[in-house]
Amino acid sequence: MDLKLKNKTALVTGSTAGIGFAIAKALAFEGADVYINGRDKNKVDTVAQELVLATGNSNIKGIAADFSDKQQIDQLLKQLPAVDILINNVGIFEPKAFKDITDDDWFKFFEVNVLSGVRLSRVYFDKMLEENWGRIIFISSESAVQIPAEMIHYGMTKTAQIAVARGLAELTVGTKVTVNSVLPGPTLSEGVDGFMKALATDQGKSEAEMEKEFFTNMRGTSLIKRFISPEEIANMVAYIASPLSSATNGAVLRADGGVIKTAF
C-alpha cells in the first residue's frame, strides 16, 4: 500500500533505537524526508546513515538534542523550523517505588515525556494549520490507562500526553491537520530488553521464564502474552501519519496486545 508520504517531512524524536527507530525506518521506506533524533550526535549520524543504507532513502538526516534541556530544543527548532509530521516519541522510564520518587524525579519525567511534545507542537502546530495539512502523533503507552504501580510517575506523563493530544485536536476543527495518541503495550525495545535480562539474571531464571512471569504477574491482561516488536507499533504510526488516515483525529489508538481491558 502506498501511504502517500513522499515529499512529506517528518521529525521522530528519540529515534536512534526502539520504537522511534522503527517508526523512522517505516516512514523512510514510504519515501518521507525523515529527521531522526537522539542525545548523542555521533550516534544520531551513525543511525541516519544506517537508515539510508537500509531503506534506499537518501533524505534522512539527524539532529542531536537532549529533551531535558530547553536550549537544545530551541536549537533543534532553529535547524528545523517546520515539519509536516511530528512524532513525539522521546521518553524515559524507570521502575521506582512511589515513596522513593523525589520531586526532581517528577519534574524530570514531566519535562522529557510531556513538555518535549508541548514545546515542539507549540512551534509546528500553527504552521501545519497555515498549510492546512499536518500530523502530530504522541507515542503514549498502555500505562496511561493502567498506571503501573512500579512507576507511577511514568504513567502520569503518559496520561498527560493523551490530554495534550486531545486538546490540540480540538483546535484542528475544519482543517486537514490531525493530532492523535498511540498506546503501545509492553514492547521489546532496547531498554525493556535490558531490564528483563537483568531481572532474569537477578532471579536466576531464563529470559523465556521471565517473560512468561511478566505476562502472568505484571501484565496479566495481555491477550497475546508476549512482548510487541517495535515494528508492530511503527506499522500503525506510519498509517496514522499518512494522508490515508484523514478521518482519524483526536483518537487514542491502541497497539497494546490487548493489555487494556476495556471495549473502548
N, C-alpha and C positions, 0 to 999 in steps of 0.2 A: 504494500500500500504506500502510495506517495503522500506523505504528510504535508507537502507543500511548504516546506521550511527553507527552501533555497532563498538566499539573499536576506534572510532574517538574522539579526544579530542577537546573540544570547550570552548572558553572563550567568555562570553557575558558581556560586560561592562554595568554598570548601570542597573543591573538586579534584584534588590530587589523589584521592583514594575513595574507596567505598561507594556509597550511593551517589555522591556528587560526581565521581569519576564515571560511573556507569551512565549517568544522565548526560554528561558532556559527550561521551562517546556515542550515545544514541542520537543526540542532536546533530553531531558531526556527520554521522552516517547518512542522515537525512539532508545534508547539504547546507546546514546553517553555519554562519560565521560564529565560532564559539570562543569565548574568553573563559579560561579556567582560572582558578584562584586557590592560593594557599599562603601560608605564612613565610615559607622559605623560597626565595627567588630561584635558587638552583634547582630545587625540586619542581617548582612550577614550570621552569623552562624545559626540564627533562621530560615531564609528563606531557607537556604540549607537543614536543617532538614525537613522543611515543604515540600520541593520538593521531598525529599527521600520518605516520607510517602505517598505523593500524586501519585507518579509515580512508586514506587516499584524499582526504580533505586538507588542502594547504591553508585554509582560512581558520587556523586555530592558533590563538595567542594566549599568553599568560600574563596575569597581573598579580603580583605578590601584595598581600595586605593582611594584617592581623586585625581581626574584627573586635578585639578588646581595646583597640587604640583608635580613637576618633580621628586623629590626624592622618593615620594611614588610610582610613576610609575616605577622608576628604581628598587625599592624593589619588586614590582609585577613581573617584568621581571626576576629577580633573582629566585623568587619562582617558576615561570612557564616559563622556557626558550624556550619552543616550543609548538605550538598547530597545529592541523590540520584545525581548523575552528576558525576564528576571527570575531566576530560580534561587530563592532564599533557602539554601541548604545548609550553610555552615552552622555547626553546633557542637557543643561539648556535653559530656555526660560523666557522671561519677557516682557509683553506689556509695551512699553515706548515711549513717544513722541520723534521724531527724535532730536529735539532741546535739549532734556534732556539726551540724550545718551552721556556719557562722554568718553574720551579716555580710561579710565580704564575699562569702560563697554565693549568697542570694543575689547580691548585686552583680557579681561576675557572670553568673549564669544568665541573668536577665540582659546584661549588656551584650553578650555574644549571641545568645539564641534568639532574642526578641528585637533589641534595638538595632542589630545589624540589618535586619529586613526593613525596619522602620526607616532608618537613615537612607538606605538605597531607594526605597519606594518613594520617599518624600521628594527625591530628585527626579526619578524616572517616570513616576506616575502621571504627572501633569503633561509631560512630553508625549506620552502614549495617548493621552486624551486629545492633545492637539493634532496628532497624526491619525486619530480615530482607529487605532489598532494597537494592541499590545497584550502581553500575557505576564501576569505576576503569579508565581506559584510558591507557596510556603511549604517546605517539607517539614511537616509536624511529626506526629507519632501517635500510635495507639495509646501511648502513655498520657496523651492529652485527655483521654476519656476515662481510662482506667489507671488512675495515678498510682505509680509503683511505690509501695511502702519503703523500698530501699533507696529511692532517690526522688523524694517529694519535690525538691527544688527544680529538678529537670522536668517533671511532669507539669509543674506550674508554668514553665516557659512554653511548653508545647500547647497548653490550653490558651495561653495568651496569643500565640501565633494565629490560632483559629479566629480569635476575636478580631485581631488586626485585619486579617484577610477578609473577613465578612464585612467589616466596616468599610474597607476600601471598595469592595464590590458594590456597596450601596451608593458609591459616588460615580459608578460607571453607567448609570441608567441611560438607555438610549444610545449607547456607544458600542463600538466593536472591541472594547477593552474588557478583559475578564480577569478576575482575581479568585483563585481557588487554593484550598489546602489539600495536601495529600498526607494520609496517615499510614506510613509503613508499619508493619508489625515487626517482631524480632528479626533483624536482618544480619546476615553474616558479613558485616564489614570488618575491616582490619581490627578496629578497637574491640568489637564484640568477640571476634575470634581469639584475640589475645586474652581477654577477660575470661572466656570459657576455658581456654587451655590452662590458665593459671588456677582456676577453680578445680579443674580435673587433677592437676598436679598436687594441689593442697589437700585434696580429699582422697588421693590415691586411686582415682578412677580413670577409665579410658575416656576419650573425648565423646565417643558414642554413648557411653553410660551417662556422662554429664549432660549431654543434650537431651537424652530421654528424661532425666530427672528434672531438667529445666522446664520441659513442657508438661511435666506432671505436677510439679510443686509451685512453679513461679508463673507459668503461662498456661495453666491447665485448660483454659477455654479454647486454645488453638485447635482449629479443625484440621490443619494439615500436619501438625505435630512435627514440624521441622523448621529450621531457620530458612528465611526467604533469601534469595540471592539478590544482590544489588541490581542486577539486570532486570529482574521481575518488577522492581519499583520503577526503574528507568523506562520500561515499556509504557506504563501508564502516564508518566510525566511527559514523555515525548508527545503522546497523543494530546494531552491537555494543553501543551504548549503550541499546538498546531492550529491552523485555521479551521480544521475539521471539527474542533470541539466548541464551535461558536455558541452553542446553546447551553453550555455548562458554565455557570457563573455563580459565585458566592457559595460554592459547594464544598463539602468536606468529603473527600473521596478516599475510600479505604483500600489499601493493599496490604492487609494485616493478617492474612491467613485465617481469618475468622476468629481472631482473638477477642474482638469486641462483641459481646454477646447481646446485641440489640438488632432489631429488624431494620431500623432506620439510622 
